[in-house]
Amino acid sequence: GRMGERVVPDLFAALEDTDAETRHLSGATLGLMGAAARAAVPALIEHSKSKTDRWWAAEAVLRIDPKAAAAAGITEGN
């Protein structure tokens, strides 16, 4: 809903935090928001290439935009 859309920019910004747990929590939250967080997909795809962020970022992309995930080579269990 609207509340979700308002927090997307803050969660998006938190993806760049130096603390891994902060990145993880913001990415996981974005993933739970689904289509409302679609603007974060490019950044999440980039994070899915990182050893430390890969699992949560890939899961978030799969939840938000499965087609974008497939195009980026992200699959379940990736």
Disulfide bonds with the S-S distance in Angstrom:
none
